[in-house]
């Protein structure tokens, strides 16, 4: 049992040891003196600043939500216009295959006449 010769046994501390008293003295000194305390700030200034920041966050959140809605609307409009463009391209290819040739003026005339027929059909 030579390994027990190198072990040092320490006594347990009693409940009323000096270290507990030292800790309580340190905390009371910290509370009594301002060396470790924060500088005084009035709660009104903090509250006002927090309120301003929350209002700004709310305003920016609202603007972001509005922008997201506008983006969604524009995406829907773009997809609708793409579909319409594809339909018109198909019609043009079909008519070209049947022997019709289009110039910009004839395309405008066709669009105007189809618009007029739609109005007549609605009445």
HELIX and SHEET records of a PDB file:
HELIX    1   1 UNK A    2  UNK A    6  5                                   5    
HELIX    2   2 UNK A   18  UNK A   32  1                                  15    
HELIX    3   3 UNK A   43  UNK A   97  1                                  55    
HELIX    4   4 UNK A  104  UNK A  122  1                                  19    
END                                                                             
